[in-house]
Amino acid sequence: FLRLRHDKVRLPDGAPAWREYLEHPGAVVMMAFLDDETILLERQYRYPLRRHFVELPAGKLEPGEPHLETARRELVEECGYEAAEWWQIATLHPCVGYSDEVIELWGARGLAHVGACLDPGEHLEVFPARIEDALEWVREGLVSDTKTIIGLLWWARFGRAR
């Protein structure tokens, strides 16, 4: 799903140069609220770093799939919930130096459990967490995934006024 690009570009002074970057299909991350103070988190093994991470639910866009549809699909597939209410929280550009990846952060409320349907080879544990506890885990370094940190800190700073 990733493609490495090697583009020849012209610099502002007219000199040629090469730029390498990864093309990424885009992704979503969800803050799924069980109630005003509790969200869903996942514990998932990430092979490149060979350890488990605590993360907000997230997933990659399928070709031509709108971000909201990806969020709806991934919340069911990974967490087993449908949401009655959705809203876009923020747009993230996590790797501007080496990728064109865009991640949209979505909020979801009015959750109804319908059962998860994980992709083949996908293994994760979904669990509820108080937002205040998750923020403490960020401070302690137990949560180090950037999209999760951004989502939690964004919500702590701006979301409560929503």
C-alpha positions in Angstrom: 0.0 0.0 0.0 3.1 2.3 0.2 4.9 3.5 -2.9 8.4 5.0 -2.8 8.8 8.0 -5.1 12.1 9.5 -6.3 11.3 12.8 -8.0 13.6 15.2 -9.8 12.7 18.8 -8.8 13.9 22.3 -9.4 15.0 24.3 -6.4 14.1 28.0 -6.0 17.6 29.0 -7.3 17.0 26.8 -10.4 19.3 24.0 -9.4 18.0 20.4 -9.9 17.6 18.1 -6.9 16.1 14.7 -6.0 13.3 14.2 -3.4 12.3 10.8 -2.0 9.1 10.3 -0.2 6.4 7.6 0.4 3.0 7.8 -1.1 0.4 6.8 1.4 -3.3 6.2 0.8 -4.3 8.2 3.9 -5.8 7.1 7.1 -8.3 7.9 9.9 -8.1 7.8 13.6 -11.2 7.7 15.9 -12.0 9.0 19.3 -14.9 6.7 20.0 -16.8 7.9 23.2 -18.5 5.3 25.4 -19.6 8.3 27.5 -18.3 11.9 28.1 -15.2 10.7 29.9 -14.5 7.2 28.4 -13.1 6.3 25.0 -12.0 3.1 23.3 -8.4 2.3 23.0 -6.5 -0.6 21.4 -3.4 -2.5 22.5 -1.6 -3.8 19.4 1.7 -5.3 18.5 3.7 -3.2 16.0 6.3 -5.3 14.2 8.7 -2.5 13.1 9.3 -1.6 16.8 8.7 -5.1 18.1 6.5 -4.1 20.9 2.9 -3.4 21.9 1.4 0.1 21.7 -1.7 1.6 23.2 -3.5 3.5 20.4 -6.7 5.1 19.4 -8.5 3.0 16.8 -7.3 3.8 13.3 -7.1 2.4 9.7 -6.1 3.1 6.2 -8.4 4.3 3.4 -9.3 1.9 0.7 -9.0 3.3 -2.9 -11.7 5.9 -3.5 -13.1 5.5 0.0 -14.1 8.8 1.8 -12.5 9.4 5.2 -15.8 9.1 7.1 -16.7 5.8 5.5 -13.2 4.5 6.5 -13.8 5.6 10.0 -17.2 3.9 10.1 -15.8 0.7 8.6 -12.7 0.6 10.9 -14.7 1.2 14.1 -16.8 -1.8 13.3 -14.0 -4.0 12.0 -11.5 -3.3 14.9 -13.7 -2.4 17.8 -17.1 -3.9 17.0 -19.1 -0.6 17.4 -21.3 1.5 15.2 -21.8 5.1 16.1 -24.9 7.3 15.8 -23.0 10.6 15.7 -19.8 11.4 13.8 -17.8 14.7 13.5 -14.4 15.6 12.1 -12.0 16.8 14.8 -8.7 17.6 12.9 -6.5 16.8 10.0 -3.0 15.6 10.7 0.1 15.5 8.5 2.3 13.1 10.5 5.4 12.7 8.3 5.9 15.8 6.2 9.6 15.2 5.7 9.1 11.8 4.0 5.5 11.0 3.2 2.3 12.5 1.8 0.2 10.7 4.4 -2.9 12.6 5.7 -4.8 11.3 8.8 -8.2 12.6 9.6 -9.2 12.5 13.3 -12.9 11.8 13.8 -15.1 11.7 16.9 -17.9 9.2 17.4 -20.7 9.0 19.9 -23.8 7.0 20.5 -22.0 3.7 20.3 -23.8 0.4 19.8 -21.9 -2.9 20.0 -22.3 -5.0 16.9 -19.3 -7.3 17.1 -15.8 -6.9 15.6 -14.6 -8.4 12.3 -10.8 -8.2 12.3 -8.8 -8.5 9.1 -6.9 -11.7 8.7 -3.6 -11.5 10.7 -4.9 -8.6 12.7 -4.7 -9.1 16.5 -5.5 -6.4 18.9 -7.2 -5.9 22.3 -9.9 -3.2 22.5 -10.6 -1.7 26.0 -12.3 1.3 27.5 -10.2 4.0 29.2 -11.0 7.2 31.0 -9.6 10.2 29.0 -7.9 11.5 32.1 -6.1 8.1 32.6 -5.0 8.0 28.9 -3.6 11.6 29.3 -1.7 10.4 32.3 -0.3 7.5 30.3 0.9 10.1 27.7 2.7 12.0 30.5 4.2 8.8 31.8 5.4 7.7 28.3 3.1 4.6 28.3 1.3 6.0 25.3 3.9 7.1 22.6 2.0 6.7 19.4 1.8 10.2 17.9 -1.7 10.1 16.4 -3.0 9.0 19.8 -1.1 11.6 21.7 -2.3 14.3 19.3 -5.9 13.1 19.5 -5.9 13.0 23.3 -4.1 16.3 23.8 -6.3 18.0 21.1 -9.4 16.8 23.0 -8.0 17.9 26.4 -7.3 21.4 25.0 -10.1 22.0 22.6 -12.7 19.3 22.6 -14.4 19.8 25.9 -15.9 23.0 24.7 -17.6 21.2 21.8 
